[in-house]
Amino acid sequence: MISEELTTATMLIDPLKDAVSSNDPVTATSTVEKIKSHTAVAKEAASDPLWSLASSIPWVGPNFSAVAEVARSADDVANLGLAPLVKVYDSLDWNSLVPSSTGTNLDSLEQASPYVTSAAYAVRASGDRLDKINVDRLLPQVADPLTRARLQLQEVSGTLDAAANASQVLPVMLGANSPRNYLLMIQNNAEARASGGIPGALAVLNVDHGKLTLGAQSNAAEVGVMDPVIPLDPEQQHIYSSRMGKFMQDVNLTPDFPTAASTAQTMWERKTGQHVDGVVSIDPVVLSYVLDATGPVTISSPELLAITGAGLPTELNGNNVVQTLLSDVYAKVEQPKLQDAYFASVAQEIFAALSGGKGEAKGILDGLTRGVQEGRVLIWSGLSDEQSVIAKYPVSGSVTGASVSPAQFSVYFNDGTGAKMDFYVKRTVQLIRECPKDGYEQTIVRVTSTNTAPSDAADSLPAYVTGAGIFGVPAGSVQTNIVAYGPAQANIESATLDGKKTEFAPYLHGNRPVGVLATRLAPGESRTIEFTFGKIVQHTEPDLFVTPTVQDVKDVMLPTQNLPCGQ
């Protein structure tokens, strides 16, 4: 009976997810009630005196105890976790949680916080109880479902913890208590930096009770040269040079966004005298996701219309904004200042549409969520209590710490051309797991890059795009510093270029091994780099993160290849 009831309850989880994702609170509520009824029957059966007696029988007793604990945990999750969450979900007005001309209604989110926090605690406590059960003493028929239940609770617990933290931190960061100012960096993927692209357009993002407005706008070049240079973490300076602390264009040569953001904050305040509470980074691909939800924006200012007269579109949508901002603007507009003005003004139009309440709430939230998952949306707070929460999650862009999985591999790209040629580079990255050696995992990180620029790029593309050879790279060619990180405590052992062993620069960053190798690609040329990491102590499935580029992330990151081991 217990098995049947718990199986039936488990089968209702997917319909519950569907109801929530389709914004159907009535169905969600009724589904939770059904789940509660099944877990209640299972818990009652497990509380039967005969079941308790069976739990004390040697050899088989632990199996009965384990099943009883699973039943009690399932009932706790249903009553203390799912039920309060669905109640809160029913009370939230999702359309009021996205920006509008009157701001965002943060009251409902603040009121939901205690319920979400309580639910997170209940699920975590249930998971902790199951983790204490010794599966080695159980029959397979009991051990296997218990293991699955543990994994499910771990996943749910992580999600709820994130929701609880967000419900506590987000209202404050969105100006619920007092207005906030953030430095908005729009990274330009046409010139690669480790966290995405060169910080092209800059603006102050004003947030007051969820209402978004763009204040002062600028660009990295206008910030100028820092003298004296901003002090840097010695490890990162050793890898990425002191340029990080000298030029706003290079703050994100390091992939560690907290470092890049805090440096950018200092530069901005030194240049303008204006204090900002944190830094938010996005890229044009995220803008395309937002436009998919809000619908197109129309270029209206006379200044922009004058620029669009060069052949740029007067209406931008999710399909053309990336091509326009990362390629067409350079082909159609010769003056860099006008290019930057166009870039910044388009951002202004999109934020005006967003803050004006244009678009459907779920689509906007889905687009921003996708941006976070792909590493295209990054957030740093200058307040330590807020940053300590953000640092737990990938949106922090941290290279070390709680947001980084144990077996994390990362590949980052830094432009060495001094131009906007990365729009034409197509890349793939793949992990190749070799057979363990002496009890340690071994993994190859393979990076293949192709320059898809036309063969006559030196002549057909603008000098601003090719760099015109100013920094020693022939026009039309692309030079990239490829940076590979392995898991903490591992070693980076060797590197190859097109199958031939080659020298590379080895470093350490926060106990993670780092390898750096530069490649140069002529138009049409492809090259493959492989970094071999050994002495990997983590035996879990490896994870991979890659600098977000113009390409779709799923086209860049290939599935992990597991090489067959000898019999």
Secondary structure per residue as TSV (DSSP state, phi and psi in degrees):
chain	resnum	aa	ss	phi	psi
A	1	M	-	360.0	-45.9
A	2	I	H	-60.0	-45.8
A	3	S	H	-60.4	-43.5
A	4	E	H	-63.9	-44.3
A	5	E	H	-64.8	-42.8
A	6	L	H	-69.2	-35.7
A	7	T	H	-63.9	-43.0
A	8	T	H	-63.2	-41.6
A	9	A	H	-62.7	-41.6
A	10	T	H	-63.5	-37.5
A	11	M	H	-66.9	-15.9
A	12	L	T	-88.1	-7.5
A	13	I	H	-65.5	-44.7
A	14	D	H	-62.5	-45.2
A	15	P	H	-59.0	-33.6
A	16	L	H	-65.4	-43.7
A	17	K	H	-60.7	-41.7
A	18	D	H	-63.0	-40.4
A	19	A	H	-65.0	-40.3
A	20	V	H	-67.7	-46.5
A	21	S	H	-66.4	-25.6
A	22	S	T	-95.3	10.7
A	23	N	T	57.3	51.0
A	24	D	-	-120.2	80.7
A	25	P	H	-64.7	-29.4
A	26	V	H	-64.3	-49.5
A	27	T	H	-65.0	-38.7
A	28	A	H	-60.7	-44.4
A	29	T	H	-64.3	-45.4
A	30	S	H	-65.9	-34.4
A	31	T	H	-66.5	-41.9
A	32	V	H	-62.4	-38.9
A	33	E	H	-61.8	-38.9
A	34	K	H	-65.9	-41.9
A	35	I	H	-60.8	-44.5
A	36	K	H	-60.5	-38.0
A	37	S	H	-66.3	-38.5
A	38	H	H	-72.4	-41.5
A	39	T	H	-68.8	-31.1
A	40	A	H	-64.8	-42.3
A	41	V	H	-63.7	-42.3
A	42	A	H	-63.8	-42.8
A	43	K	H	-64.8	-40.8
A	44	E	H	-64.0	-40.5
A	45	A	H	-65.0	-38.1
A	46	A	H	-72.1	-16.8
A	47	S	T	-90.9	-2.5
A	48	D	S	-59.7	138.5
A	49	P	H	-54.8	-37.4
A	50	L	H	-64.8	-37.5
A	51	W	H	-65.9	-40.5
A	52	S	H	-63.1	-38.9
A	53	L	H	-64.3	-42.7
A	54	A	H	-62.8	-29.8
A	55	S	H	-66.5	-19.4
A	56	S	T	-93.2	-4.0
A	57	I	S	-73.7	130.6
A	58	P	T	-56.4	154.1
A	59	W	T	71.1	-60.2
A	60	V	T	-91.9	-16.3
A	61	G	H	-54.5	-44.9
A	62	P	H	-57.1	-29.5
A	63	N	H	-66.6	-42.6
A	64	F	H	-65.9	-40.1
A	65	S	H	-63.1	-41.9
A	66	A	H	-63.6	-43.9
A	67	V	H	-63.0	-40.1
A	68	A	H	-63.4	-40.4
A	69	E	H	-66.9	-38.9
A	70	V	H	-61.4	-42.4
A	71	A	H	-63.5	-44.4
A	72	R	H	-64.8	-40.8
A	73	S	H	-64.7	-42.0
A	74	A	H	-61.4	-39.8
A	75	D	H	-69.2	-37.9
A	76	D	H	-64.1	-43.0
A	77	V	I	-61.5	-42.5
A	78	A	I	-65.3	-43.8
A	79	N	I	-86.5	-39.1
A	80	L	I	-97.3	-17.1
A	81	G	I	-107.3	-66.0
A	82	L	I	-66.6	-46.3
A	83	A	H	-60.5	-50.0
A	84	P	H	-63.0	-35.5
A	85	L	H	-65.5	-43.9
A	86	V	H	-66.7	-34.5
A	87	K	H	-62.7	-44.9
A	88	V	H	-64.6	-42.9
A	89	Y	H	-58.8	-39.6
A	90	D	H	-66.1	-30.2
A	91	S	H	-85.9	-15.5
A	92	L	-	-80.0	136.6
A	93	D	-	-97.1	98.5
A	94	W	G	-62.5	-32.5
A	95	N	G	-65.7	-26.3
A	96	S	G	-82.4	-7.6
A	97	L	G	-90.2	-6.8
A	98	V	S	-101.1	158.7
A	99	P	-	-59.4	149.4
A	100	S	-	-148.9	176.1
A	101	S	T	-66.0	-21.9
A	102	T	T	-101.7	4.7
A	103	G	-	98.9	-175.8
A	104	T	-	-107.7	137.5
A	105	N	-	-77.3	98.6
A	106	L	-	-90.6	-8.0
A	107	D	H	-61.3	-44.6
A	108	S	H	-65.2	-35.0
A	109	L	H	-68.2	-41.4
A	110	E	H	-64.8	-40.0
A	111	Q	H	-68.3	-28.5
A	112	A	H	-76.9	-21.6
A	113	S	H	-52.7	-47.9
A	114	P	H	-61.4	-37.2
A	115	Y	H	-67.5	-42.4
A	116	V	H	-65.9	-41.6
A	117	T	H	-63.6	-42.0
A	118	S	H	-64.9	-41.2
A	119	A	H	-64.2	-41.1
A	120	A	H	-60.8	-41.8
A	121	Y	H	-64.3	-43.6
A	122	A	H	-62.0	-44.4
A	123	V	H	-68.0	-41.2
A	124	R	H	-63.1	-40.8
A	125	A	H	-64.6	-39.7
A	126	S	H	-64.0	-41.9
A	127	G	H	-63.4	-39.7
A	128	D	H	-62.3	-38.1
A	129	R	H	-65.0	-41.6
A	130	L	H	-68.5	-33.0
A	131	D	H	-65.8	-22.9
A	132	K	T	-79.7	-10.4
A	133	I	S	-78.8	130.2
A	134	N	-	-82.5	104.0
A	135	V	G	-70.7	-18.7
A	136	D	G	-63.8	-20.4
A	137	R	G	-95.5	4.1
A	138	L	S	-106.6	154.0
A	139	L	-	-70.2	151.6
A	140	P	H	-55.7	-35.0
A	141	Q	H	-63.5	-23.4
A	142	V	H	-100.2	-40.3
A	143	A	H	-64.3	-41.9
A	144	D	H	-64.2	-49.3
A	145	P	H	-62.9	-34.1
A	146	L	H	-63.7	-42.8
A	147	T	H	-62.3	-41.7
A	148	R	H	-64.2	-40.5
A	149	A	H	-63.0	-39.5
A	150	R	H	-60.4	-47.3
A	151	L	H	-63.1	-40.5
A	152	Q	H	-63.9	-42.1
A	153	L	H	-68.5	-35.4
A	154	Q	H	-61.3	-43.4
A	155	E	H	-65.1	-47.0
A	156	V	H	-65.0	-41.3
A	157	S	H	-61.4	-42.7
A	158	G	H	-62.3	-41.1
A	159	T	H	-64.9	-43.6
A	160	L	H	-68.9	-37.8
A	161	D	H	-60.5	-41.9
A	162	A	H	-63.7	-42.7
A	163	A	H	-64.8	-39.6
A	164	A	H	-64.2	-44.7
A	165	N	H	-63.6	-41.4
A	166	A	H	-63.6	-41.4
A	167	S	H	-66.4	-23.4
A	168	Q	H	-86.8	-38.7
A	169	V	H	-91.7	-39.6
A	170	L	H	-57.5	-47.8
A	171	P	H	-56.0	-42.0
A	172	V	H	-65.8	-44.3
A	173	M	H	-68.5	-22.8
A	174	L	T	-92.4	13.6
A	175	G	T	85.2	27.3
A	176	A	S	-66.2	-37.0
A	177	N	S	-93.7	-37.4
A	178	S	S	-160.1	155.0
A	179	P	-	-58.7	147.7
A	180	R	E	-122.2	149.4
A	181	N	E	-121.7	129.9
A	182	Y	E	-125.0	144.0
A	183	L	E	-80.1	118.8
A	184	L	E	-94.5	120.2
A	185	M	E	-107.6	122.5
A	186	I	E	-102.4	106.5
A	187	Q	E	-76.7	135.5
A	188	N	E	-99.3	103.4
A	189	N	E	-67.1	-10.4
A	190	A	E	-70.8	-17.9
A	191	E	E	-129.3	98.5
A	192	A	E	-64.6	139.2
A	193	R	E	-130.8	161.7
A	194	A	T	-54.7	-37.9
A	195	S	T	-91.4	3.3
A	196	G	E	151.9	-72.3
A	197	G	E	-162.1	171.9
A	198	I	E	-59.4	137.1
A	199	P	E	-67.4	95.1
A	200	G	E	-78.3	-79.1
A	201	A	E	-86.1	139.5
A	202	L	E	-123.6	146.8
A	203	A	E	-157.2	157.3
A	204	V	E	-93.1	120.9
A	205	L	E	-94.5	112.7
A	206	N	E	-91.9	130.2
A	207	V	E	-127.4	123.1
A	208	D	E	-138.3	109.1
A	209	H	T	51.1	41.4
A	210	G	T	84.4	-6.8
A	211	K	E	-82.3	125.4
A	212	L	E	-101.6	130.8
A	213	T	E	-140.0	147.2
A	214	L	E	-94.9	127.9
A	215	G	E	-96.6	-129.8
A	216	A	E	-57.7	135.0
A	217	Q	E	-117.7	148.1
A	218	S	E	-156.8	-166.4
A	219	N	E	-146.4	167.6
A	220	A	H	-60.7	-37.5
A	221	A	H	-63.5	-36.2
A	222	E	H	-69.3	-22.2
A	223	V	H	-66.8	-30.6
A	224	G	-	84.3	-164.7
A	225	V	B	-100.1	131.7
A	226	M	-	-81.2	123.7
A	227	D	S	-142.5	107.5
A	228	P	S	-76.7	163.7
A	229	V	-	-66.1	142.0
A	230	I	-	-63.1	129.9
A	231	P	-	-60.3	140.8
A	232	L	-	-126.3	160.6
A	233	D	-	-63.0	125.0
A	234	P	H	-57.0	-39.0
A	235	E	H	-59.0	-47.4
A	236	Q	H	-72.2	-36.0
A	237	Q	H	-63.0	-35.9
A	238	H	H	-62.5	-38.0
A	239	I	H	-80.6	-44.6
A	240	Y	H	-111.6	0.1
A	241	S	-	79.9	166.9
A	242	S	G	-75.7	-4.5
A	243	R	G	-58.7	-28.1
A	244	M	G	-56.9	-35.6
A	245	G	G	-97.4	5.8
A	246	K	T	-111.7	-38.3
A	247	F	B	-124.8	134.0
A	248	M	G	-59.7	-31.9
A	249	Q	G	-62.6	-18.4
A	250	D	G	-118.6	9.6
A	251	V	G	-60.3	-29.1
A	252	N	G	-105.6	29.0
A	253	L	G	-60.7	-32.7
A	254	T	S	-79.5	141.8
A	255	P	S	-78.1	-9.9
A	256	D	-	-80.2	101.7
A	257	F	H	-64.7	-36.9
A	258	P	H	-55.7	-37.7
A	259	T	H	-68.1	-48.2
A	260	A	H	-61.2	-42.4
A	261	A	H	-69.2	-44.5
A	262	S	H	-65.3	-34.8
A	263	T	H	-66.8	-42.3
A	264	A	H	-64.0	-39.4
A	265	Q	H	-59.3	-46.0
A	266	T	H	-63.0	-43.5
A	267	M	H	-61.9	-44.7
A	268	W	H	-62.9	-44.7
A	269	E	H	-68.5	-36.1
A	270	R	H	-66.7	-38.0
A	271	K	H	-75.9	-44.4
A	272	T	H	-104.4	-21.2
A	273	G	-	80.1	2.5
A	274	Q	-	-96.8	128.2
A	275	H	-	-81.9	136.1
A	276	V	-	-120.2	145.8
A	277	D	S	-81.1	-15.4
A	278	G	E	-179.1	-170.3
A	279	V	E	-134.3	135.4
A	280	V	E	-121.4	133.3
A	281	S	E	-123.5	136.1
A	282	I	E	-138.3	176.4
A	283	D	-	-136.5	171.9
A	284	P	H	-60.2	-26.5
A	285	V	H	-65.7	-39.1
A	286	V	H	-63.8	-39.7
A	287	L	H	-59.2	-34.4
A	288	S	H	-67.9	-36.5
A	289	Y	H	-65.3	-40.0
A	290	V	H	-65.7	-42.8
A	291	L	H	-66.3	-29.5
A	292	D	H	-59.7	-31.4
A	293	A	H	-91.2	-37.9
A	294	T	H	-84.3	-20.0
A	295	G	-	88.4	174.0
A	296	P	-	-67.8	156.1
A	297	V	E	-113.9	148.3
A	298	T	E	-108.2	133.4
A	299	I	-	-70.4	122.8
A	300	S	-	-123.4	-26.9
A	301	S	S	-70.5	143.9
A	302	P	H	-57.5	-37.7
A	303	E	H	-61.6	-44.8
A	304	L	H	-69.0	-38.3
A	305	L	H	-62.4	-32.9
A	306	A	H	-66.5	-37.7
A	307	I	H	-71.3	-41.6
A	308	T	H	-66.5	-16.3
A	309	G	T	-61.7	-15.1
A	310	A	T	-78.4	-0.1
A	311	G	T	114.6	7.4
A	312	L	-	-84.3	153.4
A	313	P	-	-67.9	146.2
A	314	T	S	-90.8	-9.0
A	315	E	E	-127.8	127.1
A	316	L	E	-112.6	136.5
A	317	N	-	-136.6	-177.8
A	318	G	T	-63.3	-19.7
A	319	N	T	-88.2	-29.9
A	320	N	T	-112.9	-6.8
A	321	V	H	-68.4	-37.6
A	322	V	H	-67.6	-48.7
A	323	Q	H	-59.1	-40.6
A	324	T	I	-67.2	-47.9
A	325	L	I	-77.5	-28.9
A	326	L	I	-104.5	-4.6
A	327	S	I	-141.5	-60.1
A	328	D	I	-61.3	-38.0
A	329	V	H	-61.3	-31.0
A	330	Y	H	-78.4	-29.8
A	331	A	H	-77.6	-30.3
A	332	K	H	-97.4	-26.2
A	333	V	-	-120.3	123.0
A	334	E	-	-84.3	-34.5
A	335	Q	-	-82.1	122.7
A	336	P	H	-56.5	-35.6
A	337	K	H	-64.5	-38.4
A	338	L	H	-71.7	-34.0
A	339	Q	H	-60.6	-47.0
A	340	D	H	-64.3	-38.4
A	341	A	H	-63.7	-41.7
A	342	Y	H	-63.8	-46.6
A	343	F	H	-55.8	-50.2
A	344	A	H	-66.3	-39.1
A	345	S	H	-69.5	-35.2
A	346	V	H	-63.7	-42.2
A	347	A	H	-59.4	-40.5
A	348	Q	H	-60.5	-44.4
A	349	E	H	-63.5	-40.8
A	350	I	H	-68.8	-42.0
A	351	F	H	-67.6	-32.2
A	352	A	H	-64.4	-41.1
A	353	A	H	-65.5	-41.2
A	354	L	H	-66.3	-49.5
A	355	S	H	-72.4	-18.5
A	356	G	T	-82.3	1.5
A	357	G	T	83.2	14.2
A	358	K	-	-75.4	137.1
A	359	G	S	101.0	168.9
A	360	E	-	-95.6	135.4
A	361	A	H	-56.1	-49.5
A	362	K	H	-62.2	-40.0
A	363	G	H	-64.1	-41.1
A	364	I	H	-65.2	-46.7
A	365	L	H	-63.9	-39.4
A	366	D	H	-63.6	-41.0
A	367	G	H	-64.8	-43.9
A	368	L	H	-66.9	-38.2
A	369	T	H	-62.9	-42.6
A	370	R	H	-61.3	-40.3
A	371	G	H	-61.2	-39.3
A	372	V	H	-65.1	-45.6
A	373	Q	H	-61.7	-31.6
A	374	E	T	-90.2	0.9
A	375	G	T	77.6	16.8
A	376	R	-	-91.8	-15.8
A	377	V	-	-115.6	119.9
A	378	L	E	-129.4	143.4
A	379	I	E	-135.3	136.3
A	380	W	E	-136.2	135.6
A	381	S	E	-109.9	138.5
A	382	G	S	-77.7	-5.1
A	383	L	S	-96.7	123.6
A	384	S	H	-62.0	-36.3
A	385	D	H	-67.6	-36.0
A	386	E	H	-72.8	-42.6
A	387	Q	H	-65.0	-32.6
A	388	S	H	-62.8	-29.6
A	389	V	H	-79.3	-46.9
A	390	I	H	-58.3	-38.2
A	391	A	T	-62.8	-13.7
A	392	K	T	-77.1	-11.7
A	393	Y	S	-127.8	156.1
A	394	P	G	-58.4	-24.2
A	395	V	G	-61.6	-15.5
A	396	S	G	-74.0	-22.7
A	397	G	-	66.9	27.1
A	398	S	-	-78.8	145.8
A	399	V	S	-91.4	-24.5
A	400	T	S	-131.2	166.0
A	401	G	S	104.0	-165.1
A	402	A	T	-64.5	-26.4
A	403	S	T	-80.3	-8.6
A	404	V	S	-99.7	125.6
A	405	S	-	-68.3	155.7
A	406	P	T	-56.8	-43.9
A	407	A	T	-103.6	54.9
A	408	Q	E	-89.1	126.8
A	409	F	E	-111.5	144.9
A	410	S	E	-140.0	143.2
A	411	V	E	-129.0	127.5
A	412	Y	E	-125.2	152.6
A	413	F	E	-122.9	130.1
A	414	N	E	-123.6	124.9
A	415	D	E	-65.3	136.9
A	416	G	-	-118.7	8.9
A	417	T	S	-88.1	-31.3
A	418	G	S	75.4	38.3
A	419	A	S	-154.5	-162.3
A	420	K	S	-117.4	41.5
A	421	M	G	-86.4	-10.2
A	422	D	G	-67.5	-13.9
A	423	F	G	-61.1	-26.7
A	424	Y	G	-98.5	0.5
A	425	V	E	-95.4	126.7
A	426	K	E	-108.4	134.9
A	427	R	E	-132.5	153.4
A	428	T	E	-132.4	146.2
A	429	V	E	-131.8	134.5
A	430	Q	E	-142.8	141.3
A	431	L	E	-94.8	136.0
A	432	I	E	-123.8	111.3
A	433	R	E	-86.9	118.6
A	434	E	E	-88.7	175.8
A	435	C	E	-68.7	142.1
A	436	P	E	-57.4	148.5
A	437	K	E	-130.2	121.9
A	438	D	T	55.3	34.9
A	439	G	T	85.4	1.2
A	440	Y	E	-112.0	148.9
A	441	E	E	-75.5	151.5
A	442	Q	E	-132.9	132.9
A	443	T	E	-139.7	137.5
A	444	I	E	-101.4	135.1
A	445	V	E	-105.2	113.5
A	446	R	E	-105.5	126.2
A	447	V	E	-124.4	118.9
A	448	T	E	-113.7	128.0
A	449	S	E	-123.9	140.2
A	450	T	E	-132.2	130.5
A	451	N	E	-89.1	108.4
A	452	T	-	-92.8	8.4
A	453	A	S	-62.4	152.1
A	454	P	-	-62.2	154.0
A	455	S	T	-60.1	-27.9
A	456	D	T	-99.1	28.5
A	457	A	H	-55.0	-34.7
A	458	A	H	-58.0	-30.2
A	459	D	H	-104.9	-34.7
A	460	S	H	-84.5	-22.7
A	461	L	S	-97.9	148.6
A	462	P	-	-60.3	150.8
A	463	A	H	-60.9	-32.5
A	464	Y	H	-64.8	-28.9
A	465	V	H	-80.9	-43.2
A	466	T	H	-83.6	-21.5
A	467	G	-	88.0	-13.3
A	468	A	T	54.0	26.2
A	469	G	T	74.3	10.3
A	470	I	T	-60.8	-36.3
A	471	F	T	-101.3	22.1
A	472	G	S	89.4	0.1
A	473	V	S	-102.7	122.9
A	474	P	-	-54.2	140.5
A	475	A	T	-55.2	132.3
A	476	G	T	96.6	-22.3
A	477	S	-	-87.8	161.4
A	478	V	E	-127.6	129.2
A	479	Q	E	-114.1	133.3
A	480	T	E	-136.2	135.0
A	481	N	E	-89.5	113.5
A	482	I	E	-96.8	125.2
A	483	V	E	-118.4	123.1
A	484	A	E	-116.7	130.9
A	485	Y	E	-111.0	139.2
A	486	G	-	-106.0	-179.4
A	487	P	-	-68.8	158.1
A	488	A	T	-56.0	141.0
A	489	Q	T	76.3	-5.2
A	490	A	-	-78.7	173.3
A	491	N	E	-115.3	146.1
A	492	I	E	-101.2	121.0
A	493	E	E	-103.3	-33.8
A	494	S	E	-163.4	170.1
A	495	A	E	-144.9	148.1
A	496	T	E	-129.1	151.2
A	497	L	E	-123.8	114.0
A	498	D	T	53.8	42.1
A	499	G	T	85.5	-5.5
A	500	K	E	-108.8	134.0
A	501	K	E	-58.9	138.2
A	502	T	-	-141.7	158.2
A	503	E	-	-72.5	150.0
A	504	F	-	-148.2	169.4
A	505	A	E	-100.8	114.5
A	506	P	E	-93.9	141.5
A	507	Y	E	-143.4	176.7
A	508	L	E	-126.8	138.8
A	509	H	E	-136.8	107.6
A	510	G	T	58.3	40.9
A	511	N	T	71.8	10.0
A	512	R	E	-102.9	133.6
A	513	P	E	-72.8	142.4
A	514	V	E	-132.0	135.7
A	515	G	E	-124.0	137.3
A	516	V	E	-126.3	132.2
A	517	L	E	-146.0	133.1
A	518	A	E	-95.5	140.8
A	519	T	E	-126.7	151.6
A	520	R	E	-128.1	130.5
A	521	L	E	-122.0	124.6
A	522	A	-	-78.3	163.2
A	523	P	T	-52.5	130.4
A	524	G	T	84.0	-6.2
A	525	E	-	-88.9	144.4
A	526	S	E	-122.6	145.5
A	527	R	E	-143.2	149.9
A	528	T	E	-124.3	127.3
A	529	I	E	-109.1	140.6
A	530	E	E	-128.9	126.7
A	531	F	E	-106.4	132.0
A	532	T	E	-105.5	123.4
A	533	F	E	-109.2	133.6
A	534	G	E	-129.8	-177.8
A	535	K	E	54.8	37.4
A	536	I	E	-83.6	116.9
A	537	V	-	-83.8	-19.4
A	538	Q	-	-79.9	128.6
A	539	H	-	-106.6	13.2
A	540	T	S	-85.0	167.4
A	541	E	-	-61.6	129.8
A	542	P	-	-72.4	150.9
A	543	D	E	-111.8	156.5
A	544	L	E	-133.3	133.9
A	545	F	E	-126.8	141.4
A	546	V	E	-133.9	143.0
A	547	T	-	-46.3	125.8
A	548	P	-	-68.9	129.3
A	549	T	-	-120.3	-168.0
A	550	V	S	-64.6	-30.7
A	551	Q	S	-69.6	156.9
A	552	D	-	-66.9	134.2
A	553	V	H	-56.0	-38.0
A	554	K	H	-67.0	-20.4
A	555	D	H	-84.7	-19.3
A	556	V	H	-88.3	-49.2
A	557	M	B	-89.0	110.5
A	558	L	-	-86.4	156.9
A	559	P	-	-60.0	146.0
A	560	T	-	-62.1	135.5
A	561	Q	E	-102.7	127.2
A	562	N	E	-104.9	113.1
A	563	L	-	-73.9	140.7
A	564	P	-	-66.8	140.7
A	565	C	-	-99.3	151.7
A	566	G	-	-62.7	147.2
A	567	Q	-	-75.9	360.0
